[in-house]
Amino acid sequence: MTSKTIKVALAGAGAFGVKHLDGIKNIDGVEVISVIGRELDKTKEVAARYGIGHVTTELSESLALKELDAVILCTPTQMHAEQTIACLNAGKHVQVEIPLADSLKGAQDVVALQKKTGLVAMCGHTRRFNPSHQYVNQEITAGRFNIQQMDVQTYFFRRTNTNALGQARSWTDHLLWHHAAHTVDLFAYQCGSPIVQANAVQGPIHPVLGIAMDMSIQLKAANGAICTLSLSFNNDGPLGTFFRYIGDTATYIARYDDLFNGKEEKIDVSKVAVSMNGIELQDREFFAAIKEGREPNSSVAQVLACYEVLNKLEQQLNANG
């Protein structure tokens, strides 16, 4: 498979799917040949904009394309595990956006099937790929920095069911199974140490959406590092996740692909990777793993531990009401 073009289908042509299409434009040897979306007209618009020939509302139609090698899933959280399994069963490599599943069993089923098929199956834990977090990771690997505490804020203003572009959503987002997954995985990854303690409390359940709009999580890694994570859908202010790494030699503040020191002075991360775009870097890793026949960073097997922690936290929240 080394030299031939990788033919890809993209499922989910919403706010996040388009980010993948923009990233893939910069990657040689990859062609998106099919796009799958819930609303045919909107999906046709996206396909026309990116010159994609095949448009459908059914993933199965794309999986039936003989020349298809791989699929990127940017669909609603609740469909992730089931659709990843469908891709693997069809003999296609698959990258599924975070989260891998909305239950531990879903995540375990995907990992078991990946092992059986030997196909590349990767989950979009983008924080592993953002240049800002890669810079910190390189400092840790070089022995120049050790995390004492990560202080993380994940804030959105989402009192109605809308996506990142303010458009109505067909599904309900989740603080624990989606947004906390980023930090739970990143904390263990950056510490190079498994999470051994995890606690959570949540605010009131929203009467319409049926989810907690506020949550607080504490984590401890085996090496002694701790993490405090605050999550809210009620915050009327800058949106997104902001990471403060407090270490033994420095403090770093990461905002998506950008990095600052504790005094808010910007750190140049432009030389960390071939792009400044975390999504593009994630996609590059997926396609490189396919071409090289190897396990990708952020493979479904590597991120399973994160979902084990989320499951424990969910059980704790349910028990405490």
C-alpha atoms as a printed R data frame, in Angstrom:
    type eleno elety resid chain resno       x      y      z
1   ATOM     1    CA   MET     A     1   0.000  0.000  0.000
2   ATOM     2    CA   THR     A     2   3.045  2.207  0.195
3   ATOM     3    CA   SER     A     3   2.754  4.360 -2.890
4   ATOM     4    CA   LYS     A     4  -0.893  4.259 -3.939
5   ATOM     5    CA   THR     A     5  -3.336  7.019 -3.053
6   ATOM     6    CA   ILE     A     6  -5.389  6.317  0.073
7   ATOM     7    CA   LYS     A     7  -9.098  6.656 -0.775
8   ATOM     8    CA   VAL     A     8 -11.133  8.004  2.133
9   ATOM     9    CA   ALA     A     9 -14.775  8.510  3.052
10  ATOM    10    CA   LEU     A    10 -15.786 11.215  5.525
11  ATOM    11    CA   ALA     A    11 -18.932 10.638  7.607
12  ATOM    12    CA   GLY     A    12 -20.430 13.701  9.246
13  ATOM    13    CA   ALA     A    13 -20.126 16.857  7.167
14  ATOM    14    CA   GLY     A    14 -20.740 19.238 10.080
15  ATOM    15    CA   ALA     A    15 -18.461 21.785 11.778
16  ATOM    16    CA   PHE     A    16 -15.829 19.180 12.605
17  ATOM    17    CA   GLY     A    17 -15.988 17.177  9.382
18  ATOM    18    CA   VAL     A    18 -15.068 20.299  7.428
19  ATOM    19    CA   LYS     A    19 -11.959 20.765  9.633
20  ATOM    20    CA   HIS     A    20 -10.803 17.320  8.504
21  ATOM    21    CA   LEU     A    21 -11.470 18.143  4.839
22  ATOM    22    CA   ASP     A    22  -9.393 21.334  5.216
23  ATOM    23    CA   GLY     A    23  -6.553 19.371  6.823
24  ATOM    24    CA   ILE     A    24  -6.584 16.583  4.233
25  ATOM    25    CA   LYS     A    25  -6.143 19.138  1.415
26  ATOM    26    CA   ASN     A    26  -2.571 19.607  2.721
27  ATOM    27    CA   ILE     A    27  -1.711 15.893  2.821
28  ATOM    28    CA   ASP     A    28  -0.200 14.186 -0.239
29  ATOM    29    CA   GLY     A    29  -1.357 10.770 -1.386
30  ATOM    30    CA   VAL     A    30  -4.849 10.999  0.105
31  ATOM    31    CA   GLU     A    31  -8.156 11.550 -1.712
32  ATOM    32    CA   VAL     A    32 -11.621 11.941 -0.192
33  ATOM    33    CA   ILE     A    33 -13.926 10.056 -2.562
34  ATOM    34    CA   SER     A    34 -17.151  9.946 -0.558
35  ATOM    35    CA   VAL     A    35 -18.970 12.077  1.991
36  ATOM    36    CA   ILE     A    36 -21.821 10.910  4.215
37  ATOM    37    CA   GLY     A    37 -24.241 13.283  5.938
38  ATOM    38    CA   ARG     A    38 -27.631 13.245  7.620
39  ATOM    39    CA   GLU     A    39 -29.100 15.960  5.384
40  ATOM    40    CA   LEU     A    40 -28.520 15.245  1.696
41  ATOM    41    CA   ASP     A    41 -28.716 18.861  0.445
42  ATOM    42    CA   LYS     A    42 -26.242 20.218  3.001
43  ATOM    43    CA   THR     A    43 -23.917 17.275  2.363
44  ATOM    44    CA   LYS     A    44 -24.061 17.883 -1.412
45  ATOM    45    CA   GLU     A    45 -23.040 21.511 -0.790
46  ATOM    46    CA   VAL     A    46 -19.976 20.409  1.192
47  ATOM    47    CA   ALA     A    47 -19.078 17.769 -1.420
48  ATOM    48    CA   ALA     A    48 -19.316 20.350 -4.222
49  ATOM    49    CA   ARG     A    49 -17.109 22.764 -2.299
50  ATOM    50    CA   TYR     A    50 -14.369 20.141 -1.861
51  ATOM    51    CA   GLY     A    51 -14.804 18.373 -5.235
52  ATOM    52    CA   ILE     A    52 -15.983 15.063 -3.761
53  ATOM    53    CA   GLY     A    53 -17.830 12.863 -6.241
54  ATOM    54    CA   HIS     A    54 -19.908 10.489 -4.100
55  ATOM    55    CA   VAL     A    55 -22.564 11.741 -1.657
56  ATOM    56    CA   THR     A    56 -24.881  9.632  0.489
57  ATOM    57    CA   THR     A    57 -26.859  9.632  3.734
58  ATOM    58    CA   GLU     A    58 -25.925  5.987  4.449
59  ATOM    59    CA   LEU     A    59 -22.510  4.889  5.726
60  ATOM    60    CA   SER     A    60 -23.163  1.388  4.326
61  ATOM    61    CA   GLU     A    61 -23.262  2.829  0.774
62  ATOM    62    CA   SER     A    62 -19.774  4.287  1.182
63  ATOM    63    CA   LEU     A    63 -18.443  1.099  2.802
64  ATOM    64    CA   ALA     A    64 -19.625 -0.804 -0.283
65  ATOM    65    CA   LEU     A    65 -17.265  1.220 -2.530
66  ATOM    66    CA   LYS     A    66 -14.579 -1.280 -3.613
67  ATOM    67    CA   GLU     A    67 -11.793  1.283 -3.955
68  ATOM    68    CA   LEU     A    68 -12.380  2.715 -0.442
69  ATOM    69    CA   ASP     A    69  -9.461  2.198  1.982
70  ATOM    70    CA   ALA     A    70 -10.376  4.219  5.051
71  ATOM    71    CA   VAL     A    71 -13.113  6.149  6.836
72  ATOM    72    CA   ILE     A    72 -13.072  9.196  9.126
73  ATOM    73    CA   LEU     A    73 -16.119  9.381 11.398
74  ATOM    74    CA   CYS     A    74 -17.255 12.830 12.599
75  ATOM    75    CA   THR     A    75 -20.753 11.699 13.476
76  ATOM    76    CA   PRO     A    76 -22.766 12.089 16.724
77  ATOM    77    CA   THR     A    77 -21.125 10.545 19.810
78  ATOM    78    CA   GLN     A    78 -23.880  7.955 20.242
79  ATOM    79    CA   MET     A    79 -23.032  6.396 16.842
80  ATOM    80    CA   HIS     A    80 -19.243  6.203 17.216
81  ATOM    81    CA   ALA     A    81 -18.712  2.649 18.495
82  ATOM    82    CA   GLU     A    82 -21.336  1.077 16.232
83  ATOM    83    CA   GLN     A    83 -20.044  2.850 13.116
84  ATOM    84    CA   THR     A    84 -16.379  2.096 13.926
85  ATOM    85    CA   ILE     A    85 -17.326 -1.586 14.181
86  ATOM    86    CA   ALA     A    86 -19.164 -1.377 10.825
87  ATOM    87    CA   CYS     A    87 -16.033  0.100  9.169
88  ATOM    88    CA   LEU     A    88 -13.744 -2.612 10.602
89  ATOM    89    CA   ASN     A    89 -16.186 -5.348  9.611
90  ATOM    90    CA   ALA     A    90 -16.140 -3.911  6.066
91  ATOM    91    CA   GLY     A    91 -12.329 -4.212  6.045
92  ATOM    92    CA   LYS     A    92 -11.699 -0.456  6.185
93  ATOM    93    CA   HIS     A    93  -9.185  1.429  8.324
94  ATOM    94    CA   VAL     A    94 -11.005  3.906 10.553
95  ATOM    95    CA   GLN     A    95 -10.395  7.090 12.496
96  ATOM    96    CA   VAL     A    96 -13.266  8.035 14.782
97  ATOM    97    CA   GLU     A    97 -13.542 11.451 16.350
98  ATOM    98    CA   ILE     A    98 -13.428 11.662 20.120
99  ATOM    99    CA   PRO     A    99 -15.055  9.988 22.019
100 ATOM   100    CA   LEU     A   100 -14.470  6.391 20.931
101 ATOM   101    CA   ALA     A   101 -17.776  5.411 22.570
102 ATOM   102    CA   ASP     A   102 -20.323  6.626 25.114
103 ATOM   103    CA   SER     A   103 -19.944  3.485 27.221
104 ATOM   104    CA   LEU     A   104 -17.065  1.271 28.345
105 ATOM   105    CA   LYS     A   105 -18.595 -1.762 26.652
106 ATOM   106    CA   GLY     A   106 -18.719  0.112 23.322
107 ATOM   107    CA   ALA     A   107 -15.032  1.009 23.631
108 ATOM   108    CA   GLN     A   108 -14.063 -2.553 24.604
109 ATOM   109    CA   ASP     A   109 -15.991 -4.010 21.636
110 ATOM   110    CA   VAL     A   110 -14.118 -1.729 19.213
111 ATOM   111    CA   VAL     A   111 -10.707 -2.612 20.682
112 ATOM   112    CA   ALA     A   112 -11.471 -6.357 20.549
113 ATOM   113    CA   LEU     A   113 -12.523 -6.168 16.885
114 ATOM   114    CA   GLN     A   114  -9.482 -4.051 15.929
115 ATOM   115    CA   LYS     A   115  -7.191 -6.717 17.434
116 ATOM   116    CA   LYS     A   116  -8.980 -9.386 15.414
117 ATOM   117    CA   THR     A   117  -8.831 -7.493 12.092
118 ATOM   118    CA   GLY     A   118  -5.380 -5.897 12.491
119 ATOM   119    CA   LEU     A   119  -6.674 -2.791 10.691
120 ATOM   120    CA   VAL     A   120  -5.627  0.720 11.718
121 ATOM   121    CA   ALA     A   121  -8.234  2.047 14.152
122 ATOM   122    CA   MET     A   122  -7.543  5.388 15.750
123 ATOM   123    CA   CYS     A   123  -9.502  7.796 17.915
124 ATOM   124    CA   GLY     A   124  -9.252 11.557 17.446
125 ATOM   125    CA   HIS     A   125  -7.757 12.504 20.793
126 ATOM   126    CA   THR     A   126  -6.594 15.767 19.211
127 ATOM   127    CA   ARG     A   127  -4.775 17.082 22.276
128 ATOM   128    CA   ARG     A   128  -2.033 14.491 21.709
129 ATOM   129    CA   PHE     A   129  -1.406 16.203 18.350
130 ATOM   130    CA   ASN     A   130  -1.807 19.939 19.028
131 ATOM   131    CA   PRO     A   131   1.662 21.582 18.657
132 ATOM   132    CA   SER     A   132   1.191 23.228 22.087
133 ATOM   133    CA   HIS     A   133   0.819 19.887 23.885
134 ATOM   134    CA   GLN     A   134   3.467 18.230 21.685
135 ATOM   135    CA   TYR     A   135   5.940 20.920 22.819
136 ATOM   136    CA   VAL     A   136   5.221 20.101 26.471
137 ATOM   137    CA   ASN     A   137   5.495 16.380 25.695
138 ATOM   138    CA   GLN     A   138   8.941 16.929 24.126
139 ATOM   139    CA   GLU     A   139  10.091 18.843 27.221
140 ATOM   140    CA   ILE     A   140   8.900 15.944 29.414
141 ATOM   141    CA   THR     A   141  10.532 13.312 27.171
142 ATOM   142    CA   ALA     A   142  13.820 15.251 27.230
143 ATOM   143    CA   GLY     A   143  13.698 15.249 31.057
144 ATOM   144    CA   ARG     A   144  13.485 19.066 31.276
145 ATOM   145    CA   PHE     A   145   9.952 19.245 32.727
146 ATOM   146    CA   ASN     A   146   7.772 17.149 35.011
147 ATOM   147    CA   ILE     A   147   4.083 17.791 35.621
148 ATOM   148    CA   GLN     A   148   3.100 18.439 39.236
149 ATOM   149    CA   GLN     A   149  -0.439 19.533 38.415
150 ATOM   150    CA   MET     A   150  -2.626 20.097 35.382
151 ATOM   151    CA   ASP     A   151  -5.375 22.642 35.868
152 ATOM   152    CA   VAL     A   152  -7.926 22.449 33.063
153 ATOM   153    CA   GLN     A   153 -11.051 24.443 32.213
154 ATOM   154    CA   THR     A   154 -13.450 23.191 29.530
155 ATOM   155    CA   TYR     A   155 -16.052 25.891 28.990
156 ATOM   156    CA   PHE     A   156 -18.899 26.285 26.512
157 ATOM   157    CA   PHE     A   157 -22.093 28.293 26.439
158 ATOM   158    CA   ARG     A   158 -24.550 25.668 25.338
159 ATOM   159    CA   ARG     A   159 -27.873 26.122 27.087
160 ATOM   160    CA   THR     A   160 -29.538 25.102 23.828
161 ATOM   161    CA   ASN     A   161 -28.608 22.119 21.669
162 ATOM   162    CA   THR     A   162 -26.303 23.751 19.093
163 ATOM   163    CA   ASN     A   163 -22.925 22.918 17.542
164 ATOM   164    CA   ALA     A   164 -19.696 24.935 17.347
165 ATOM   165    CA   LEU     A   165 -21.188 27.007 14.487
166 ATOM   166    CA   GLY     A   166 -24.385 27.752 16.448
167 ATOM   167    CA   GLN     A   167 -26.460 25.391 14.272
168 ATOM   168    CA   ALA     A   168 -29.137 23.106 15.745
169 ATOM   169    CA   ARG     A   169 -27.838 19.659 16.659
170 ATOM   170    CA   SER     A   170 -29.460 16.285 16.056
171 ATOM   171    CA   TRP     A   171 -27.874 14.840 19.211
172 ATOM   172    CA   THR     A   172 -26.946 15.796 22.754
173 ATOM   173    CA   ASP     A   173 -23.344 16.512 23.713
174 ATOM   174    CA   HIS     A   174 -21.895 15.199 26.991
175 ATOM   175    CA   LEU     A   175 -19.426 16.738 29.432
176 ATOM   176    CA   LEU     A   176 -18.148 13.406 30.774
177 ATOM   177    CA   TRP     A   177 -18.078 11.082 27.748
178 ATOM   178    CA   HIS     A   178 -16.953 13.734 25.244
179 ATOM   179    CA   HIS     A   179 -15.287 16.766 26.777
180 ATOM   180    CA   ALA     A   180 -13.677 15.137 29.824
181 ATOM   181    CA   ALA     A   181 -12.276 12.393 27.541
182 ATOM   182    CA   HIS     A   182  -9.788 14.910 26.074
183 ATOM   183    CA   THR     A   183  -8.263 15.761 29.444
184 ATOM   184    CA   VAL     A   184  -8.438 12.301 31.051
185 ATOM   185    CA   ASP     A   185  -6.467 10.870 28.113
186 ATOM   186    CA   LEU     A   186  -4.048 13.805 27.818
187 ATOM   187    CA   PHE     A   187  -3.200 13.799 31.534
188 ATOM   188    CA   ALA     A   188  -2.182 10.108 31.551
189 ATOM   189    CA   TYR     A   189  -0.403 10.504 28.173
190 ATOM   190    CA   GLN     A   190   1.636 13.535 29.221
191 ATOM   191    CA   CYS     A   191   2.515 12.033 32.623
192 ATOM   192    CA   GLY     A   192   3.431  8.720 30.991
193 ATOM   193    CA   SER     A   193   1.683  7.251 34.004
194 ATOM   194    CA   PRO     A   194  -1.746  5.623 34.479
195 ATOM   195    CA   ILE     A   195  -4.563  7.312 36.422
196 ATOM   196    CA   VAL     A   196  -4.943  5.599 39.795
197 ATOM   197    CA   GLN     A   197  -7.495  7.873 41.463
198 ATOM   198    CA   ALA     A   198 -10.501  9.681 39.994
199 ATOM   199    CA   ASN     A   199 -13.343 11.631 41.600
200 ATOM   200    CA   ALA     A   200 -16.249 13.614 40.119
201 ATOM   201    CA   VAL     A   201 -19.148 15.779 41.234
202 ATOM   202    CA   GLN     A   202 -21.788 17.298 38.972
203 ATOM   203    CA   GLY     A   203 -24.281 20.148 39.089
204 ATOM   204    CA   PRO     A   204 -28.047 19.940 38.444
205 ATOM   205    CA   ILE     A   205 -29.370 17.911 35.499
206 ATOM   206    CA   HIS     A   206 -30.811 20.120 32.723
207 ATOM   207    CA   PRO     A   207 -34.613 19.610 32.567
208 ATOM   208    CA   VAL     A   208 -34.709 19.451 28.749
209 ATOM   209    CA   LEU     A   209 -31.286 18.120 27.695
210 ATOM   210    CA   GLY     A   210 -31.148 15.528 30.502
211 ATOM   211    CA   ILE     A   211 -27.427 16.076 31.148
212 ATOM   212    CA   ALA     A   212 -25.372 17.830 33.820
213 ATOM   213    CA   MET     A   213 -24.318 21.289 32.639
214 ATOM   214    CA   ASP     A   214 -21.478 21.598 35.178
215 ATOM   215    CA   MET     A   215 -18.941 19.080 36.411
216 ATOM   216    CA   SER     A   216 -15.736 18.932 38.447
217 ATOM   217    CA   ILE     A   217 -13.190 16.107 38.154
218 ATOM   218    CA   GLN     A   218 -10.020 15.297 40.128
219 ATOM   219    CA   LEU     A   219  -7.405 12.841 38.874
220 ATOM   220    CA   LYS     A   220  -4.178 11.416 40.256
221 ATOM   221    CA   ALA     A   221  -1.538  9.554 38.243
222 ATOM   222    CA   ALA     A   222   0.593  6.707 39.605
223 ATOM   223    CA   ASN     A   223   3.654  9.000 39.498
224 ATOM   224    CA   GLY     A   224   1.979 11.437 41.921
225 ATOM   225    CA   ALA     A   225   0.913 14.169 39.475
226 ATOM   226    CA   ILE     A   226  -2.607 15.538 39.952
227 ATOM   227    CA   CYS     A   227  -5.196 17.091 37.638
228 ATOM   228    CA   THR     A   228  -8.152 19.355 38.382
229 ATOM   229    CA   LEU     A   229 -10.732 19.632 35.583
230 ATOM   230    CA   SER     A   230 -13.685 22.027 35.576
231 ATOM   231    CA   LEU     A   231 -16.334 21.613 32.848
232 ATOM   232    CA   SER     A   232 -19.357 23.777 32.043
233 ATOM   233    CA   PHE     A   233 -21.965 24.315 29.337
234 ATOM   234    CA   ASN     A   234 -23.085 27.460 31.221
235 ATOM   235    CA   ASN     A   235 -20.013 29.687 30.796
236 ATOM   236    CA   ASP     A   236 -20.739 32.951 28.964
237 ATOM   237    CA   GLY     A   237 -17.223 33.770 27.772
238 ATOM   238    CA   PRO     A   238 -14.383 32.417 25.639
239 ATOM   239    CA   LEU     A   239 -15.231 28.898 24.468
240 ATOM   240    CA   GLY     A   240 -12.927 25.905 24.536
241 ATOM   241    CA   THR     A   241 -10.438 24.207 26.791
242 ATOM   242    CA   PHE     A   242  -7.554 25.925 28.537
243 ATOM   243    CA   PHE     A   243  -4.763 23.865 30.084
244 ATOM   244    CA   ARG     A   244  -2.335 25.068 32.736
245 ATOM   245    CA   TYR     A   245   0.632 22.744 33.194
246 ATOM   246    CA   ILE     A   246   2.294 23.438 36.543
247 ATOM   247    CA   GLY     A   247   5.651 21.685 36.666
248 ATOM   248    CA   ASP     A   248   8.928 21.538 38.528
249 ATOM   249    CA   THR     A   249  10.782 23.871 36.139
250 ATOM   250    CA   ALA     A   250   8.081 25.902 34.344
251 ATOM   251    CA   THR     A   251   4.401 26.697 33.917
252 ATOM   252    CA   TYR     A   252   2.757 26.350 30.506
253 ATOM   253    CA   ILE     A   253  -0.684 27.485 29.362
254 ATOM   254    CA   ALA     A   254  -2.041 25.732 26.276
255 ATOM   255    CA   ARG     A   255  -4.971 27.068 24.284
256 ATOM   256    CA   TYR     A   256  -5.595 24.674 21.397
257 ATOM   257    CA   ASP     A   257  -2.541 24.929 19.108
258 ATOM   258    CA   ASP     A   258  -1.041 27.950 20.942
259 ATOM   259    CA   LEU     A   259   1.249 27.864 23.979
260 ATOM   260    CA   PHE     A   260   2.212 30.499 26.568
261 ATOM   261    CA   ASN     A   261   4.373 30.484 29.688
262 ATOM   262    CA   GLY     A   262   2.913 31.227 33.124
263 ATOM   263    CA   LYS     A   263   3.500 34.955 32.538
264 ATOM   264    CA   GLU     A   264   1.338 34.834 29.368
265 ATOM   265    CA   GLU     A   265   4.370 35.237 27.075
266 ATOM   266    CA   LYS     A   266   3.846 33.349 23.823
267 ATOM   267    CA   ILE     A   267   6.080 30.354 23.087
268 ATOM   268    CA   ASP     A   268   6.965 29.625 19.455
269 ATOM   269    CA   VAL     A   269   5.683 26.129 18.614
270 ATOM   270    CA   SER     A   270   5.918 26.536 14.829
271 ATOM   271    CA   LYS     A   271   8.902 24.131 14.588
272 ATOM   272    CA   VAL     A   272   7.284 21.362 16.669
273 ATOM   273    CA   ALA     A   273   5.517 19.671 13.737
274 ATOM   274    CA   VAL     A   274   4.964 20.017  9.985
275 ATOM   275    CA   SER     A   275   1.728 21.942 10.580
276 ATOM   276    CA   MET     A   276   0.259 24.219 13.228
277 ATOM   277    CA   ASN     A   277  -3.121 22.500 12.923
278 ATOM   278    CA   GLY     A   278  -3.844 19.701 15.413
279 ATOM   279    CA   ILE     A   279  -6.570 18.108 13.258
280 ATOM   280    CA   GLU     A   280  -4.304 17.961 10.212
281 ATOM   281    CA   LEU     A   281  -1.516 16.430 12.325
282 ATOM   282    CA   GLN     A   282  -3.959 13.823 13.651
283 ATOM   283    CA   ASP     A   283  -4.970 12.936 10.076
284 ATOM   284    CA   ARG     A   284  -1.325 12.772  8.975
285 ATOM   285    CA   GLU     A   285  -0.666 10.207 11.720
286 ATOM   286    CA   PHE     A   286  -3.678  8.127 10.628
287 ATOM   287    CA   PHE     A   287  -2.575  7.977  6.987
288 ATOM   288    CA   ALA     A   288   1.092  7.397  7.877
289 ATOM   289    CA   ALA     A   289   0.093  4.431 10.076
290 ATOM   290    CA   ILE     A   290  -1.911  2.942  7.177
291 ATOM   291    CA   LYS     A   291   0.985  3.390  4.732
292 ATOM   292    CA   GLU     A   292   3.570  2.047  7.196
293 ATOM   293    CA   GLY     A   293   1.384 -0.787  8.499
294 ATOM   294    CA   ARG     A   294   1.843  0.212 12.142
295 ATOM   295    CA   GLU     A   295  -0.176  1.180 15.203
296 ATOM   296    CA   PRO     A   296  -0.935  4.921 15.244
297 ATOM   297    CA   ASN     A   297  -0.494  7.254 18.188
298 ATOM   298    CA   SER     A   298  -3.971  7.474 19.789
299 ATOM   299    CA   SER     A   299  -4.937  3.996 18.558
300 ATOM   300    CA   VAL     A   300  -8.176  2.624 20.018
301 ATOM   301    CA   ALA     A   301  -6.089  0.252 22.183
302 ATOM   302    CA   GLN     A   302  -3.991  3.135 23.579
303 ATOM   303    CA   VAL     A   303  -7.009  5.243 24.561
304 ATOM   304    CA   LEU     A   304  -9.073  2.432 26.143
305 ATOM   305    CA   ALA     A   305  -7.719  3.290 29.635
306 ATOM   306    CA   CYS     A   306  -9.335  6.731 29.326
307 ATOM   307    CA   TYR     A   307 -12.783  5.166 28.867
308 ATOM   308    CA   GLU     A   308 -12.197  2.865 31.840
309 ATOM   309    CA   VAL     A   309 -11.695  6.001 33.969
310 ATOM   310    CA   LEU     A   310 -14.790  7.712 32.487
311 ATOM   311    CA   ASN     A   311 -16.834  4.602 33.291
312 ATOM   312    CA   LYS     A   312 -15.654  4.685 36.937
313 ATOM   313    CA   LEU     A   313 -16.529  8.388 37.152
314 ATOM   314    CA   GLU     A   314 -19.991  7.756 35.676
315 ATOM   315    CA   GLN     A   315 -20.650  4.998 38.220
316 ATOM   316    CA   GLN     A   316 -19.587  7.361 41.010
317 ATOM   317    CA   LEU     A   317 -21.846 10.171 39.717
318 ATOM   318    CA   ASN     A   318 -24.812  7.795 39.386
319 ATOM   319    CA   ALA     A   319 -24.293  6.443 42.901
320 ATOM   320    CA   ASN     A   320 -24.177  9.969 44.349
321 ATOM   321    CA   GLY     A   321 -27.244 11.128 42.403
